[in-house]
Amino acid sequence: MKIVHYPHPALRHAAKPLSCIDKKLHLTIGQMMELMYEAKGLGLAAPQVAVPYQLLVMNITGDPKQPEREEVFVNPKIIERKGTVEDEEGCLSFPGLFQKIRRSKSIKVQAYDLKGNLIERVISDLEARAWQHEIDHLNGVLFIDMMGPIAKLSSRASVKVFERDFRRAQEKGEIPAEAEIERLLASMEAEA
């Protein structure tokens, strides 16, 4: 398992809700946490590791020495939004690219924990930003889609480099063709 970079098709693939929590899911979660920490992230959504499930892991401190802050959310959704704020944001699928993104300042979220209990909470500021970013991933929406016109223009060259590097990796056989990736995602969805 690895974090996939733009324009990997899994990043645009809308994730499916999970219907069971099993040992395989727990193993996936463990790998996702490790990758998130290695990449110095605060959160990671399953599509970012080419897993088409509505699942995200988060540690808003970004510190692996604070495992008590680790959280896992199954089938998360935002049910209410309040206010807006613009701040710098990055993405583990776009390493090195940062831009100002406008997000809701405060949100009400729902998700299930690993015991199947429904969680509902109101969050704000950095945690709300992280949630919105990760839930966007579950819907195939990327932070480049959320950029304003000036940010999009100034990021255009970086985005082209990601596209070029991805195509080169495909040509070398390091990344499968899009059709093969879509088949793999569909087969994983059938197992969920």
FENRA-V612761 format. One record per residue. PHI is phi as a letter, one per 40 degrees, with the letter a starting at -180 (999 if undefined). D_CENTER is the distance of its C-alpha to the mean C-alpha in Angstrom with 2 decimals. Layout:
<<PHI;D_CENTER> <PHI;D_CENTER>>
//
This chain:
<<999;14.31> <a;12.63> <c;9.59> <c;10.22> <b;11.11> <d;11.82> <b;13.63> <d;12.72> <d;13.27> <c;10.46> <c;8.15> <b;10.77> <c;11.47> <c;11.24> <c;10.43> <c;13.62> <c;14.60> <c;15.72> <b;19.46> <a;20.24> <b;19.26> <b;20.99> <c;21.52> <c;19.29> <c;16.29> <c;17.39> <c;17.56> <d;14.03> <c;12.92> <c;15.32> <c;14.11> <c;10.45> <c;12.14> <d;14.39> <c;11.99> <d;10.15> <c;13.77> <d;15.07> <c;12.78> <g;13.72> <c;10.38> <b;10.30> <a;7.05> <a;4.60> <c;3.09> <d;6.15> <d;6.08> <c;5.19> <b;8.40> <f;10.05> <b;10.35> <c;10.73> <b;10.66> <c;9.69> <a;8.74> <a;6.89> <b;8.78> <a;9.98> <a;13.11> <c;13.75> <c;16.61> <g;14.72> <b;17.98> <c;18.36> <c;21.92> <b;20.83> <c;19.65> <c;20.95> <c;18.01> <c;15.46> <b;14.02> <b;12.51> <b;11.90> <b;12.80> <f;12.89> <c;11.89> <a;13.21> <c;14.67> <b;18.42> <a;19.87> <b;19.35> <a;21.93> <g;22.75> <a;20.88> <a;20.31> <b;19.40> <a;18.00> <c;16.54> <a;12.85> <b;11.22> <a;8.09> <c;8.09> <c;8.18> <b;11.12> <d;13.03> <g;15.86> <c;15.09> <b;15.36> <a;16.59> <c;17.64> <b;15.61> <c;17.29> <b;15.62> <c;17.40> <c;19.09> <b;19.19> <b;17.51> <b;18.51> <b;15.96> <b;16.66> <a;15.18> <b;16.91> <c;17.36> <c;18.27> <c;21.84> <g;21.09> <c;22.00> <c;20.73> <b;19.40> <b;19.87> <a;19.70> <b;20.03> <b;18.05> <a;18.44> <f;17.96> <c;15.30> <c;13.90> <c;13.87> <c;12.13> <c;9.24> <d;9.19> <c;9.56> <c;6.82> <c;4.17> <c;6.85> <d;7.22> <d;4.42> <c;6.57> <b;9.42> <g;9.06> <b;9.30> <b;8.51> <c;9.88> <c;12.92> <c;13.71> <c;14.09> <c;16.45> <c;20.12> <d;22.73> <c;23.75> <c;20.31> <c;19.67> <c;23.09> <c;22.71> <c;19.42> <d;20.97> <c;22.44> <c;19.30> <c;17.42> <c;20.55> <c;20.48> <d;17.00> <c;18.47> <c;21.68> <c;20.30> <c;18.31> <c;21.56> <c;23.63> <c;21.64> <c;22.15> <c;25.82> <c;26.23> <g;24.86> <c;22.00> <b;19.46> <c;20.73> <c;21.64> <d;19.42> <c;21.70> <c;21.35> <c;17.53> <c;17.85> <c;20.50> <c;18.45> <c;15.60> <c;18.47> <c;20.20> <c;17.30> <c;17.02> <c;20.77> <c;20.46> <c;18.09>>
//
